[in-house]
């Protein structure tokens, strides 16, 4: 089932969950999600790639909304990414400073807030990387983050009627993509069903 999840996607109600290997900014979606800190500063990695591709106004707009709350999410305009069909950038606030470690409960709250913000802006497709994961000291393992994110998304889909057609879980690391695919398969087999 995991291989199917990675290559074809799995339907949860009207929403398809898909795990892909690639760059966040290259995804054909309406909204890109990036890990953010409470000051809205976009450093290296995924945030830096979005800042470079979309222009500095994305970071300026995020910083203008600071200080941000841990576990929250904010929306900014897409800047130059609009030429690629992106309609907005959702900043999932998972750390206090650039590169600081976080916790699974903060990631879960940030994912819930991300889905709320995406819904408020009527986005039908979003790309979501493993926000909050890393490889340094104190960082959360990507597989653990992928599982927490997918289960939070599935819980959201069960308890609401979102407009989302597709959520793309994306990473440049094949291990992260496998972790997302495994989490999607597990969620479909064990956590999906009629809302309670």
N, C-alpha and C positions, 0 to 999 in steps of 0.2 A: 504493500500500500504506500510506503514512503516514496518509492520511485515514481508512482503515479502522482503523488502529491507534488513532487518536485517538478515533473515535466508537464502535467496537464492541469493541475489544480483540483481542489475538492470543493464541492458545493455544500454550503451551510445555509439552507433556506435560499434566499435570492443572491447571497454573497458567495463568490468563489474566493477561496484562499489558495495562494500560489507561492511557492518558494523558488527563487531564481538566483543564480550567480551573476553578478554584474555590478556596475556602478549605479549608485542611487540616482544621480542626475540624468542617466540615460533611460530611465524607466518611462514608459508611455502612460502616465497617470495625470490626474488633475491636481494632486497635492503630494508634495514630498514631506516626509517627517524626518527631523534630525534631532540628535541629542543636544540638549542645551543646558546652560548653567544659569544661575540666578541673575547674573549681570547681562545676559543676552549676547555675550561676546562669542563670536564664531571663530574657533581656533583652527587646528589642522584637521585631517581626516575628512569625514563626511561633511561636517559643517564648513570646513575650508573649501571643499570642492563646490559646495552650493554657493558660497560667497564669491568664488572666482567665476563660476558659470553665470550666476544671477546678478552679480554686481554688489557693490558695498552698501547700497540702499537697504538690502535685506537685513544686514547686521545693524545698520543705523536705526531701522524701524523697531527691531527687537530690543536694542539697548534703550530706546526711548520709553519702552514699557517696563523697564527694570525699576526696582528689584522685583524679580519674579519669585513665585513660591515653588519650593521643591514639590514635585509631584503634580504640578499644574502643566498647562500647555497654552501657548499663544499662537496667533496667526499673523503672518506678514504677507504682503504682496510678493509676487514672484520675481519682480525685477525683470532682467533680461531672459529669465527662464520662460516667460510668457511666449516667446517665439517657438518654444518646444511644446506648447500646449499646456504647460503648468499654470494653474490658476492661483495657487497659494502655497506657502511653506508653513508647516506646523512645527513649532519648536517645543519638543517634549522636555520639560525641565527635570533632569535626573541628577544633576550634580551642583554642588555649591560653588565650585570654581572649575576652571578648565582642567579636564583630566582627572578630577577628584573621584574617588570611588563612591559608589552608591549602594543602595540596598534593594532587594526584591520588592518590598512594599512600596518604595518610592517609584520604582519602574512600573508597578501595577497601577498606581494612582496616575502616573503620567500617561500611560496607555489609555486609561478610562477618559482622562481629560482630552487626549488627542482625538479620540473617537467622537467625543462631544463637540469639540471645535470643528472637526471635519464635517459633522452633521449640520452645525450652525451655518457653515459656508456652502452647504449643499454639494459637497464633493462626492462623486460617485466612485472614484478610483483613487487609491492612495498607495504609496510605496513606503514601507516601514522597515528600517534596518534594526539590528539588535541593539537598541538604545540602552545604554548603561553597562554594556559589556566591555571587556578589555583584557589585556594580557599582563599588565604590570602588577606590582604588589597591591593587594587589597581589592583588585578588580574582580568583578563577577565573571564567571565562565560563560562564554557565549551560549553553550548548550542550555545552561540553567536559565539564562535570560530569554532564549528563544521559547522554551517551554512556558515560562511565566507570561510572556507576551501573547502567545497563541491562546493559552487558556483564558486569559483576560479578554481577548477579542471574542472568543467563542461564547463566553459568559455574556458579553454585551449583545451579541447577535441573538442569543436565546431570550434575553429579557426585554428586548426592544424590537422595533421594526425599522431598522436603519435603511437609508436609501443607497447604501454602499453596494455596488455591483461586484467590485473586485478589490481585494487587498493583496498587494504583492509584498512578501517578506523578502528582502534583498540583502545580499552581502557579497563582498568580493572573495570571501573565504569559503571554499567548498565544504569544509566541516560545519560552518555556520548554516549553510543551505541545507545540509543533511539534517542538522538539528531542528531546523524549522520544519522540514518535511516530516521528520519523525513525530514532532509535536502535533502537526496537523493531523497525521494519521491517528495518533493516540486520541486526540480530542474528538475526531469523528467517530472512532470506535467506542470510546468510553464516556465522553462528556456531552455528546450531541443527542438530542431527542426533543420531544414536545416540551415547550416551556411549562414549568411547574405552576 
